[in-house]
Amino acid sequence: MAMGERYWEIDAIRGISLIGMILFHITSLMVIFHMTFTMEWYYEVCRYIHLGTSIFVIISGVALVLRYGRMADRPKREYHTAIFKRGIQIFLIGIAVAIVASLAIHFIIGDGNYMLFNFLQMMGLSMILCIPFLRLGKWNIIPAILLIWAGFLVKSIHIEPIWLLPLGILPDGMFYPRDYFPLLPWVGVMLLGVAIGSVLYPQGVRRIRIPDAGLVGRAFALIGRHPLEIYLLHLPIIAGVLYLIMIVSQALGMPFGYL
């Protein structure tokens, strides 16, 4: 495959991760709407969600390497600027999502457990923070491990300034924010993807032989090509459907769920 073309396996893995995210959010919203009678299965789902998220973030790191391949004929500064602009865009969309979600939590759920630093905010800033590391290529494995390790260390730290929240440091006694993805360890996970991408797709060109996608692979790849759109649309759609089910079931005298 020529330099600059999409690789179906990257989109397919991203698509599978997105499906896992959707299933997790369905279960989470069912818990919020009190549509489940036992929590054991929900806790089982929670055990695996970070695995799926890690795969998605790793693939995003690989995608940074692939993007370099698509822009190999342009100045390196243009490549870095493109990543920076995309990171800012995703970060700002994340802020908008956090504001809308927190308002919905306040007026509909009312438990005070707001969204303060979500997945999109983390992804946008992580892309920007990865820019100076891109030149390290496969050696990004070293800062990746150090940053992931730092993420586990800061979990035990609780100090007052709330502005440290993006790093994974929460004030003592503070609630755990919804959809909370701090930069530590997640920027390290993205750098791990950069390291993997530099080995498997040096200069953005596939180094290993991969069979053709097939029908299933193409289906997953189609989903994986639209991660931002799916992220933004799936939650309001799922919440709307579950809320409608709750209202209709109550109107029929067979209540299923409540707020």
N, C-alpha and C positions, 0 to 999 in steps of 0.2 A: 504493500500500500504506500502511496506517495506521501511525502511530507505534507502536513497540514490537513489531511483528511481525518474524519472522526473515526474512532475505533469503537465498534459496537459493544465490546465487552465492558468498556468503561461506563457507557450509558446504561447497559443492562444491570451492572452491579449497583449503580446509583438508583436505578428503577426498583430493584428488589429492596433496597434500603428504604426508599420512599413508601413502598407498600407496607413494610414493617412499621414505619412511623405512623401511617394512617391507622393501622390496626391498634397500635398503642393508644392513639388519641381517641379512638372509638371506645376502648375500654376505660380510659381516664374520664371521658365525658359521661359514660354510663355510671361511673362511681359518683361523679358530681351530681348527676340527676337522680341518684339513688335508684338505679334500675338494675342493680345486682344485689343478690341476697347473701353472698359470701365474698370475702375479700381475698381468700387464698389464691384463686386463679389470677387475680389482679397482681398480687405480689410476685407470682411466678413470671408474669409478663414483664414486670419491672426489672427482674433480674437480667433479662436479655436485651432491654432497650438500649443500654449503653454500648452493647456490642454492635448493634445495627447502626447506631449513631457514629461510633468509631469508624466503621467501614465507610460510611458516607463522607466523613471528614478526611479520611485517608485518601479516598478517591478524589476529593476536592484538591488535595495536595498534588496528586498525580496530574490532575487537570492543569495545574499551574505549569508543569513541565510540558504538557501537550500544547498549551497555549504558546509557549515559547517556540515550539516547532512550527506553529501556524504563522508566527511573526518573525521567522528566522531571517527573512530578507529585509527586515526593517531595523532601524537603530535600537539598541538595547534600552535606551531611555524611553522610547515609545512603548516598548513592551512593559516596562515598569509603570509607566503612566497609565496604561490601559488597566493593569491590575489595581492600581491605586484608585482610579475612578470607579471601577466595579466594586471594590471594597467599600468605598464611601457610599455608593448607591445602596448596597445591601445593608449597611449599617443604618442608614437613614430610614429605610423601609422597616428595619427591625425596631427602631424607635417608635415609628407610627403604629406598628403592630402592638408594641408594649402599652402605648397610651390607650388604644382602642380596647385591648384586652383588659387592662386594669379598670377602665370605666365600666366594662361589662361585668367584671368581677364585683365591683363596688355596688352597682345598682341591681344586678340580677342574683348573684350568688351571695354576696354580702359577708364573706368570711374574712376579708382583709388580707388575704394571701395573694398579693399582687404580682405582676410580671415586671421585673426591674432590669434584668439583663438577659435577654433571650437568645435563642439559637442563632437568629439572623444577625444580631449585634455582634455575637462572638465570631461568626463566620466572616463578617465584613472586616472587623479589626484584625482577625488572624491573617487574612489575605494580605493586608497592608504590612503587618509585622513580619511576614515571611519574605518580603521583597529583598531586604539586605542579606538574607540567608541563601537566596537562590543560587548564588555563585558557588556555594559549597557542594552542590550536587549530592552525590551519594553520602558525603560526609555529614550531611544533615542528621544522620542517625545519632550523632553525638549530642547536639543541642536538643534534639527531639527527646531522647531518653532523659536528659537532665531536666527539661521543662515538665515532662510527664511526672517525673519523680517529685519535682517541686510542687506540682498540683496536689499530690497526696500529702505533702508536708503541711501546706497552708490550710488544709481542712481542719486541723486541730488549733489553728490560731483564731482567736476572737478578740478584736480590738474595735474601738468605737467609731473611727471615721468611716462613714458609709461609702465614701468615694473609693474605698479599697474593694468594694463588692465585685467589680469586674475581674479582679485578680483571684477571686475565690475566698476572700477574707470577709466574713460576716461579723457584725457587732454581736456581742454576747446577748443571748436571749431573743434575737431577731428571728422572725419567721423565715422559713426557707422559701425563696421566691419561686413562683411557677415558671416552668420552662427555663430554668436557670442553667446557663452554660458558661462558667467563668473561663477567662483566657488560660488560666492554669488549671488543668493540664492541656486544654484543647488546642492551643496554638502548637504545642509539642506534637499532638496527634497529626495536625496538618503538615508539620515539618517531616514527620515520619512518612507521609504520603509523598512529599517532595523527594525524599531519599529513595523511596521505592520506585517512583516514576523515573528518576535519573538512572536507575539500574535497568529497568524493563523498557523504558522509552527514551533512551538518550537522544537529546536534541529533538524530542517530540516524535521520534520514529520507533515503531514497535520492533523490539529486538527478538521476541519469541514468536513461535508459530502458533496461531490460534485458528481453529476451524471456523467455517462460515457460521453465521448466527443461527440460522434455522428460524422457524416460525415463532417458537417460544422466545428465543433470544431477541428477535426483532421486536416482539411485543414489549418485553421488559426495557429494551433500549429506547423505544418510543416514549415510554413513561419517564425514563431517566433523562431525556433531553429537555424536560420542562420542570426542573426541580423548584424554582422560585414560584412559578405560577401555581403548581400543585400545593406548595406549602401555604400560600396565601389563601387559596380557595377551599381547601378541604375542611379546615376547622369550622368556618361559618356554615358550610353545607351540612356537615355532620351534626353540629349543634342545633341547626334549624330543624333537621329531620327528627332528632331525638326529642326536641321541645314539642314539635307537632304531635309526635306519638304520645307524649305525656298529656298534652291538652286533650286530644281526641279520646284517649283511654279514660280520662276523668269524665269527659262529657258523656261517655257511654256507660258510666257507672262501674267501670272495671279499671280503677286507677293503676297505672304502671309508671312509677317514678314520681318524684316531687322535688321541689327546691326549698 
